[in-house]
Amino acid sequence: MLPIVVDYRSFRNTDPPRLVEVWNQAFPGRGAVSLRSSTPLERFVLAKPYFDPTGLILANEDNVCVGFAHSAVVDPGVGPKQGVICMLGIRPSHRGHGIGPELLRLTEEYLLQRGAQIFLAGGCDRSNPFYFGIYGGANCPGFLQSNPEAEAFFLKSGYRIQQTILILQRQLDVPLRVSDPRFGPLRNQFQICKRSPRQLKDWWQECTVGVVDPLEYVMVDKSDQVKARALAWEMEGFGARWGWPAVGIIDFEVAPACRRIGLGKYLLTAMLKDLQDQYFQTVEVQIDEGNTSAIDFLSPLGFEQIDLGRVYAKDVPPAKS
Protein backbone atom coordinates (compact mmCIF):
# COMPACT_ATOMS: atom_id res chain seq x y z
CA MET A 1 0.00 0.00 0.00
CA LEU A 2 1.38 3.39 -1.01
CA PRO A 3 1.63 5.99 1.78
CA ILE A 4 -0.89 8.77 1.55
CA VAL A 5 0.40 12.23 0.68
CA VAL A 6 -1.13 15.02 2.75
CA ASP A 7 -0.56 18.76 2.50
CA TYR A 8 -1.47 21.27 5.19
CA ARG A 9 -2.68 24.82 4.77
CA SER A 10 -4.75 27.54 6.43
CA PHE A 11 -8.47 28.09 5.93
CA ARG A 12 -9.83 29.57 2.72
CA ASN A 13 -13.30 31.00 2.10
CA THR A 14 -14.23 28.04 -0.12
CA ASP A 15 -13.54 25.49 2.66
CA PRO A 16 -16.79 25.36 4.73
CA PRO A 17 -18.44 22.54 2.72
CA ARG A 18 -15.23 20.51 3.00
CA LEU A 19 -15.13 21.05 6.76
CA VAL A 20 -18.75 19.93 7.06
CA GLU A 21 -17.90 16.58 5.45
CA VAL A 22 -15.04 15.99 7.89
CA TRP A 23 -17.12 17.18 10.86
CA ASN A 24 -19.94 14.73 10.26
CA GLN A 25 -17.54 11.81 9.92
CA ALA A 26 -15.18 12.78 12.75
CA PHE A 27 -17.85 13.62 15.36
CA PRO A 28 -20.72 11.12 15.11
CA GLY A 29 -21.42 11.08 18.87
CA ARG A 30 -24.29 12.51 20.89
CA GLY A 31 -22.41 15.69 21.79
CA ALA A 32 -21.89 17.10 18.30
CA VAL A 33 -24.52 18.64 16.07
CA SER A 34 -24.95 16.89 12.74
CA LEU A 35 -24.35 19.54 10.08
CA ARG A 36 -26.65 19.50 7.06
CA SER A 37 -24.96 22.59 5.61
CA SER A 38 -22.16 24.97 6.46
CA THR A 39 -24.58 27.53 7.97
CA PRO A 40 -24.08 26.43 11.63
CA LEU A 41 -20.33 26.45 11.09
CA GLU A 42 -20.55 30.00 9.75
CA ARG A 43 -22.77 31.07 12.65
CA PHE A 44 -20.87 29.54 15.55
CA VAL A 45 -17.30 29.71 14.26
CA LEU A 46 -16.44 31.62 11.12
CA ALA A 47 -18.54 34.72 11.79
CA LYS A 48 -16.86 35.52 15.11
CA PRO A 49 -15.17 38.93 14.97
CA TYR A 50 -11.90 37.46 16.24
CA PHE A 51 -11.79 34.51 13.82
CA ASP A 52 -8.29 34.15 12.35
CA PRO A 53 -8.15 31.94 9.23
CA THR A 54 -4.51 31.17 9.99
CA GLY A 55 -5.59 29.36 13.17
CA LEU A 56 -7.79 26.89 11.25
CA ILE A 57 -5.48 24.36 9.58
CA LEU A 58 -6.75 21.83 7.04
CA ALA A 59 -5.14 18.54 6.04
CA ASN A 60 -5.80 17.64 2.40
CA GLU A 61 -5.18 14.55 0.29
CA ASP A 62 -5.65 15.04 -3.45
CA ASN A 63 -7.55 18.27 -2.73
CA VAL A 64 -9.96 16.43 -0.42
CA CYS A 65 -10.07 17.62 3.20
CA VAL A 66 -9.34 14.69 5.51
CA GLY A 67 -8.85 16.53 8.80
CA PHE A 68 -8.59 19.91 10.48
CA ALA A 69 -7.45 21.60 13.69
CA HIS A 70 -8.67 24.95 15.00
CA SER A 71 -7.03 26.97 17.76
CA ALA A 72 -6.84 30.45 19.24
CA VAL A 73 -5.03 32.33 21.99
CA VAL A 74 -7.23 33.46 24.88
CA ASP A 75 -6.11 35.96 27.50
CA PRO A 76 -8.10 35.25 30.69
CA GLY A 77 -6.82 38.43 32.33
CA VAL A 78 -5.44 36.46 35.25
CA GLY A 79 -2.78 33.84 34.69
CA PRO A 80 -0.97 32.82 31.52
CA LYS A 81 -2.22 33.36 28.00
CA GLN A 82 -3.96 30.17 26.95
CA GLY A 83 -3.32 28.54 23.61
CA VAL A 84 -6.61 26.69 23.18
CA ILE A 85 -7.00 23.84 20.72
CA CYS A 86 -10.73 24.29 20.22
CA MET A 87 -11.28 21.39 17.82
CA LEU A 88 -9.34 18.67 16.06
CA GLY A 89 -11.02 16.12 13.82
CA ILE A 90 -9.89 13.52 11.27
CA ARG A 91 -11.92 11.28 9.01
CA PRO A 92 -11.95 7.73 10.45
CA SER A 93 -10.57 6.42 7.15
CA HIS A 94 -7.43 8.54 7.59
CA ARG A 95 -6.59 7.95 11.24
CA GLY A 96 -3.35 6.22 12.08
CA HIS A 97 -1.39 7.90 9.27
CA GLY A 98 0.28 10.62 11.34
CA ILE A 99 -2.19 13.35 10.34
CA GLY A 100 -3.29 14.06 13.91
CA PRO A 101 0.25 14.52 15.30
CA GLU A 102 1.19 16.78 12.39
CA LEU A 103 -1.95 18.90 12.81
CA LEU A 104 -1.15 19.17 16.51
CA ARG A 105 2.45 20.17 15.81
CA LEU A 106 1.38 22.90 13.39
CA THR A 107 -1.29 24.08 15.80
CA GLU A 108 1.13 24.37 18.72
CA GLU A 109 3.55 26.22 16.45
CA TYR A 110 0.78 28.70 15.54
CA LEU A 111 -0.12 29.22 19.21
CA LEU A 112 3.49 29.81 20.22
CA GLN A 113 3.86 32.45 17.52
CA ARG A 114 0.89 34.28 19.06
CA GLY A 115 2.20 34.30 22.57
CA ALA A 116 0.58 31.25 24.19
CA GLN A 117 2.05 30.50 27.61
CA ILE A 118 0.24 27.20 28.13
CA PHE A 119 -1.48 24.78 25.75
CA LEU A 120 -5.04 23.67 26.47
CA ALA A 121 -6.75 20.96 24.44
CA GLY A 122 -10.47 21.56 24.64
CA GLY A 123 -12.07 24.87 25.44
CA CYS A 124 -14.21 25.24 28.56
CA ASP A 125 -16.68 28.00 29.26
CA ARG A 126 -14.89 31.36 28.89
CA SER A 127 -11.71 29.71 27.61
CA ASN A 128 -13.47 28.58 24.45
CA PRO A 129 -13.99 31.20 21.73
CA PHE A 130 -15.63 28.84 19.20
CA TYR A 131 -18.05 25.91 18.78
CA PHE A 132 -20.51 26.76 21.56
CA GLY A 133 -23.86 25.69 20.09
CA ILE A 134 -22.59 22.85 17.91
CA TYR A 135 -20.27 20.82 20.15
CA GLY A 136 -20.37 19.86 23.81
CA GLY A 137 -24.02 20.42 24.65
CA ALA A 138 -25.34 23.11 26.98
CA ASN A 139 -21.90 24.69 27.35
CA CYS A 140 -18.27 24.08 26.39
CA PRO A 141 -16.88 21.12 28.40
CA GLY A 142 -13.62 20.45 26.56
CA PHE A 143 -13.47 17.21 24.57
CA LEU A 144 -16.26 14.74 25.32
CA GLN A 145 -15.71 11.24 26.62
CA SER A 146 -18.38 10.10 24.16
CA ASN A 147 -15.61 10.77 21.60
CA PRO A 148 -13.05 8.61 23.46
CA GLU A 149 -10.31 8.80 20.84
CA ALA A 150 -9.57 12.41 21.86
CA GLU A 151 -8.32 11.51 25.34
CA ALA A 152 -5.99 8.76 24.13
CA PHE A 153 -4.58 11.09 21.48
CA PHE A 154 -3.85 14.03 23.77
CA LEU A 155 -2.45 11.94 26.61
CA LYS A 156 -0.12 10.22 24.15
CA SER A 157 0.92 13.66 22.89
CA GLY A 158 2.14 14.78 26.30
CA TYR A 159 -0.99 16.46 27.63
CA ARG A 160 -2.41 15.88 31.11
CA ILE A 161 -5.97 16.03 32.39
CA GLN A 162 -6.53 19.49 33.82
CA GLN A 163 -10.29 19.73 34.33
CA THR A 164 -13.27 17.39 34.21
CA ILE A 165 -16.77 18.69 33.52
CA LEU A 166 -19.83 16.59 34.33
CA ILE A 167 -22.75 16.76 31.92
CA LEU A 168 -26.08 16.27 33.67
CA GLN A 169 -29.56 15.99 32.20
CA ARG A 170 -33.09 15.78 33.51
CA GLN A 171 -36.10 14.55 31.58
CA LEU A 172 -38.77 17.21 31.73
CA ASP A 173 -41.59 14.79 30.94
CA VAL A 174 -41.05 13.34 34.42
CA PRO A 175 -43.20 15.15 37.02
CA LEU A 176 -41.35 17.64 39.18
CA ARG A 177 -42.15 17.12 42.83
CA VAL A 178 -40.20 19.47 45.09
CA SER A 179 -41.22 20.30 48.63
CA ASP A 180 -39.18 22.78 50.63
CA PRO A 181 -40.54 24.75 53.62
CA ARG A 182 -38.25 27.66 52.69
CA PHE A 183 -40.17 28.35 49.48
CA GLY A 184 -43.12 30.02 51.24
CA PRO A 185 -41.15 32.90 52.81
CA LEU A 186 -39.03 33.25 49.68
CA ARG A 187 -42.15 33.64 47.55
CA ASN A 188 -43.12 36.64 49.66
CA GLN A 189 -39.67 38.26 49.48
CA PHE A 190 -38.63 37.67 45.88
CA GLN A 191 -40.09 37.69 42.39
CA ILE A 192 -38.95 35.61 39.43
CA CYS A 193 -39.23 37.13 35.97
CA LYS A 194 -37.75 36.86 32.49
CA ARG A 195 -35.68 39.93 31.80
CA SER A 196 -35.95 41.47 28.35
CA PRO A 197 -33.68 42.46 26.83
CA ARG A 198 -31.43 39.89 28.44
CA GLN A 199 -28.16 41.20 29.87
CA LEU A 200 -24.99 39.25 29.22
CA LYS A 201 -21.81 39.88 31.16
CA ASP A 202 -19.59 41.42 28.52
CA TRP A 203 -18.51 41.61 24.89
CA TRP A 204 -16.93 38.15 25.08
CA GLN A 205 -20.16 36.51 26.20
CA GLU A 206 -22.11 38.40 23.56
CA CYS A 207 -19.78 36.90 20.94
CA THR A 208 -19.93 33.34 22.25
CA VAL A 209 -23.33 32.90 23.91
CA GLY A 210 -25.30 35.80 22.47
CA VAL A 211 -25.62 34.09 19.11
CA VAL A 212 -28.23 31.67 20.53
CA ASP A 213 -30.23 34.58 22.04
CA PRO A 214 -30.66 33.00 25.49
CA LEU A 215 -33.58 33.72 27.78
CA GLU A 216 -32.58 35.29 31.10
CA TYR A 217 -34.36 34.35 34.31
CA VAL A 218 -33.80 36.70 37.24
CA MET A 219 -34.90 36.70 40.86
CA VAL A 220 -35.29 40.18 42.33
CA ASP A 221 -36.06 41.42 45.82
CA LYS A 222 -38.58 44.12 46.69
CA SER A 223 -36.05 46.83 45.86
CA ASP A 224 -35.68 45.33 42.37
CA GLN A 225 -32.12 44.13 43.05
CA VAL A 226 -31.13 40.94 41.22
CA LYS A 227 -30.24 38.22 43.75
CA ALA A 228 -30.10 35.20 41.42
CA ARG A 229 -30.06 34.67 37.68
CA ALA A 230 -29.57 32.06 34.97
CA LEU A 231 -29.66 31.78 31.20
CA ALA A 232 -31.62 29.17 29.26
CA TRP A 233 -31.25 28.49 25.54
CA GLU A 234 -32.90 26.15 23.09
CA MET A 235 -30.40 23.48 22.02
CA GLU A 236 -31.94 23.25 18.57
CA GLY A 237 -29.12 21.46 16.79
CA PHE A 238 -28.61 18.93 19.59
CA GLY A 239 -32.35 18.35 19.90
CA ALA A 240 -32.48 17.52 16.19
CA ARG A 241 -29.76 14.89 16.71
CA TRP A 242 -31.41 13.41 19.82
CA GLY A 243 -34.91 13.43 18.40
CA TRP A 244 -36.55 15.60 21.08
CA PRO A 245 -36.52 19.29 22.10
CA ALA A 246 -33.79 20.19 24.58
CA VAL A 247 -32.80 23.26 26.56
CA GLY A 248 -29.53 24.17 28.23
CA ILE A 249 -29.10 26.14 31.45
CA ILE A 250 -25.89 28.14 31.87
CA ASP A 251 -24.52 30.95 34.04
CA PHE A 252 -26.58 29.96 37.08
CA GLU A 253 -25.63 32.42 39.82
CA VAL A 254 -26.83 33.33 43.31
CA ALA A 255 -25.57 36.42 45.11
CA PRO A 256 -23.06 35.34 47.80
CA ALA A 257 -25.08 36.92 50.61
CA CYS A 258 -28.18 34.97 49.54
CA ARG A 259 -26.73 31.48 49.37
CA ARG A 260 -27.76 28.51 51.54
CA ILE A 261 -31.26 29.86 52.12
CA GLY A 262 -32.94 27.95 49.28
CA LEU A 263 -32.85 30.76 46.74
CA GLY A 264 -31.05 28.76 44.05
CA LYS A 265 -33.33 25.77 44.50
CA TYR A 266 -36.37 28.03 44.33
CA LEU A 267 -35.19 29.67 41.10
CA LEU A 268 -34.20 26.40 39.41
CA THR A 269 -37.50 24.74 40.36
CA ALA A 270 -39.43 27.65 38.88
CA MET A 271 -37.32 27.47 35.71
CA LEU A 272 -37.91 23.73 35.31
CA LYS A 273 -41.66 24.18 35.68
CA ASP A 274 -41.65 26.98 33.12
CA LEU A 275 -39.59 24.90 30.67
CA GLN A 276 -41.98 21.97 31.14
CA ASP A 277 -44.83 24.27 30.12
CA GLN A 278 -42.92 25.08 26.92
CA TYR A 279 -42.86 21.36 26.02
CA PHE A 280 -39.11 20.86 26.23
CA GLN A 281 -38.29 17.24 26.95
CA THR A 282 -34.71 17.46 28.26
CA VAL A 283 -32.77 20.05 30.23
CA GLU A 284 -28.98 19.96 30.48
CA VAL A 285 -26.47 21.58 32.84
CA GLN A 286 -22.70 21.25 33.14
CA ILE A 287 -20.67 21.50 36.34
CA ASP A 288 -17.08 21.03 37.40
CA GLU A 289 -16.37 17.60 38.86
CA GLY A 290 -15.02 19.20 42.03
CA ASN A 291 -18.16 21.24 42.67
CA THR A 292 -19.69 18.75 45.10
CA SER A 293 -22.19 21.29 46.44
CA ALA A 294 -23.67 21.70 42.96
CA ILE A 295 -23.88 17.93 42.54
CA ASP A 296 -25.67 17.62 45.87
CA PHE A 297 -27.96 20.47 44.80
CA LEU A 298 -28.92 18.96 41.44
CA SER A 299 -29.23 15.26 42.27
CA PRO A 300 -32.46 15.55 44.33
CA LEU A 301 -34.03 17.46 41.44
CA GLY A 302 -33.62 14.45 39.15
CA PHE A 303 -30.45 15.37 37.26
CA GLU A 304 -28.28 12.43 36.18
CA GLN A 305 -24.85 12.30 34.56
CA ILE A 306 -24.95 11.25 30.91
CA ASP A 307 -21.47 12.25 29.71
CA LEU A 308 -18.38 14.20 30.73
CA GLY A 309 -15.86 16.44 29.09
CA ARG A 310 -12.21 17.03 29.79
CA VAL A 311 -9.72 19.82 29.23
CA TYR A 312 -6.11 18.73 28.75
CA ALA A 313 -3.06 20.88 29.42
CA LYS A 314 0.56 20.88 28.31
CA ASP A 315 3.34 23.19 29.35
CA VAL A 316 4.84 25.37 26.66
CA PRO A 317 8.45 24.35 25.91
CA PRO A 318 11.08 26.84 27.05
CA ALA A 319 12.28 29.30 24.46
CA LYS A 320 15.48 28.34 22.66
CA SER A 321 18.42 30.53 23.57
N, C-alpha and C positions, 0 to 999 in steps of 0.2 A: 504494500500500500504506500503510495506516494504521500509525503508529508504535506499538510495543507499550508498554503502561503497566505498570510494575513497581513494587511497593512492597517495602520492606525492613524487616525486624523481627528481633528476637532469638528464640532457640529457645523452643519450647513443648513440653510433655510429649507432645502428640499428633503431633509432627513426625517421629519416626523412620521410619515407612513412606514418607513423602515424601522424606526424605533418601536412603533406599535406592534409590528410582527414579532420582534424579539421579546417585547414585554409580555405578550400573551403566551409565548412559549416558556419564557424563563420564570414567570410568576403565576403558576396555575392554582395556587392555594387560596384558602378562604380569605386571606387578608389583603388581597390585591384586587383592584377593580379590573374586570375584563373590558378591554378597550375595543369598541366597535369602530372607532375612528380616532383621528389624532386630536379631536377637539378637547377632551379632558386633559391631554398632555399639554396642549397649548394653554389651557386655563390654569392648571395647577403648577406648571413648571416654566414653560417658555415665556409666558407673558409677565413674569415677575420683573419688576424694574431693575433688579440687581442681577438678572441672569447674564452669565458670561459664557458665550459659546465655546471659549477655549477650555472651560472646565467640564464640558461634556465631550468625552472621547469615545469614538466609535471604532470597533474592530470590524474590518470588512474582508471577505474572501470573494474574489471575482466580482467585486462591486455589489455584493450582497452583505448586508449588515448581519453579523453573527453574535455580536455582544456590544455592551457599552458600559461605561462607568461615568458617574456624574458626581462632582464634588464642589465645595465652596469653602471659603474661609469665613468663620463667624467670630466676631469679637464680643464676648459676653459682658465686657465692661469690667469684670472682676476675674482675675486669673488669666491664664495664657490664651492666646488666639487659637481657636480650634479649627483644624483642618478636617472638615466633615466629609466623609464619603457617604453621600446621601443615598446612592443606589449603584448597584453593580449587578448586571444580569448577562447571562450567556445562554444561547440556545442549547438545549440538552444534547443535540447532535454534535456540538462542537466543544463539549467539556472534556477535560483531560488532555488537551493539546497545548497547554501553556498559555492560553489566551487570558485567563483570569489573572495569573501572576503578572503578565505583561501590562494588562490594564491597570492593575494595582500599582505597579512600579511607575507608570506614566502619571497616574493620579497623584501619588505621593510627591513626585517631582514637581507637578503643577502647584500643589499646596505649599511646598517649601519655597517656591519662587514668589509666592504671595504672602509669605511671612507666618505660616502656620508654626505654632510652638508645640503642638501635640496633635497626633492623628486620632480621629474618632471614626469608627466604622459604624454607621447607623446614626441618623439624627434623632434626637428626642426633644419633644416640646419646643422650647425656644432655641435649641441648638440645631434645628432642622429648617432650612430655608425653603425646601421644596418637597413635593409629593404628599403633603397633607391633603386629604380628600380622595386619594387614589391608592394609597398604600398604608397599611398599619391599622386601619379602623378608625375609632373615634378620635384618636390623636396620633402622634408620631412616637412609636415605641422602640425605635431602632430596627434591627432586622428580626423578623418573626421566627419563632421556633417551628411554625408550620411550614417554613421553608428551611429545613434543617441543614441543607448544604452550605448555607452562609456561615454558620458557626464553625464547622470543620475547616472551611477555607480560611477564615480570618485567624483562627487559633494556629493553624499551620503556618500562617504568614507572619507570626510573631506578635499578634495582638492578644490582649487579655480581656477578660470580661470586666467591664467597669460598672455597668448598671443593668438591673433586671426590672422590667416593667410588666406587671400582671394585667392581663386583659380580662375584664369581668363583664358578664352579661346577665340580664334578667329578662325573662319572657313576660311581656306586658299583658298577654292573654290569661295569665294566672292572676286570680284575685289578689288584691293588695289589702292585707289585714294588719294594720299597725295600731296598737293601743299604747299610748304613753300619757300618763297623768299630767305631764308638763305642757301638753299641747293646749289645754284650756286657757291657762294664764297667758301663754304666748299669743294665742289668737286675739286676746284683748289688747296686747301691747304692740303687735306688729301686723303689717299688711304685706301680702305678697302680690306683686303685679308684674306685668311684662313691660319692660321699658322700651319705648320707641321714641326716637331712634336709639338702637342699642349703642352702648359705649364700650369700645375696646380700649385696651390699655395704652397702645402707642402705635406708631407708624409700622413697626415690625409686625405686630399682630394684625393690623389691617391688611398687610401684604400676604400673610400666611393664612389666617383664619377668616378674614373678612370676605374672602371670595365666596364662601358658602352662605354668607348672610345669616349668621346664627341669631337665634332668638334669645334675648337676655331676660332671665328671671331675677328679680330683686326683692329683698325683704327690707322694708323700711320701718322705722319707729314713728312715733307720733309727731316728731319734729322733722320728718321726711329725710332722715339720715339713713343711708344704706348700711345695713348691718350684715347682710349676707347676699351673695349673688352667684349665678352660674349661667353658663351658655349652653344652649341645646341646638343641635343642627341635624338636618335630615341627611342621613347617610345614603343618598340616592344610588350612587354607583355600587356600594356594597350591598344594599338591599336588593338590587337587580341580580347580583351574583348569588345571594342567599335564597332568593325567592320569596322574600317578605319584607315589608317596610321596617326600617331600622332608624334609630335616632341615637346620636352620641351626646354625652354630657361632658363638658370640659370646663376648666377654670372655676371649679367649685370652691368658693371662699367664704369664710365666716370671720368677722372682725375678731381679733384676739380677745378683746374684753367680753365678747359674747359667746365664747366657746364653753362647752361642757354644761350647757343649760338646756340642750335639746333643740337649739335653733337650726343647726344643720339638718338634723333628722326631720324637723318640721318642714323645712324648705324642700328637701328632697322628696318627702312623701307627697307634698302638694304637686311637685313637678311630675312625679310618676302618675298620679291620678289624672293630671291634665293631659299628659302624653297618651294615656290609655284612651281618653275621650277623643283623641285625634286619630285613633285606630292604628297607631304604631304597634308592631308586634314584639320588637326587641329594643332594649336600651343597653348601651355599652358605656363603660367607664374604664379608665386606665389609671393605675396607681403604682407607685414605686414599691418594690418588694419589701423594703424596710419600713414602710409606713404601716405598722401593725395596728395603729389606732383606726386608720381608714378601713383596713380589712375587717376589724371588729365592728365598725360602724355599718359596713355594707352587707356583711353576711346575713344578719337577721332580716334584712329587707329582701332577701331572695337572690342576691347576686352570686354567681358562680364563675370560677375561672374557666375560660375556654381556650386560652392561648397565652403566650408570653412573648415579649420582645427583649432583645438585648443590645446594648451599646458596647462596642469593643474599643479598646484604647491601645495606642502604641506610642512610645516615646520617640520624639524626633531625634534622628542621629546628630551628634555634635558636628558643628561646622568644621570643614577641613581647613587646617592652617596653611 
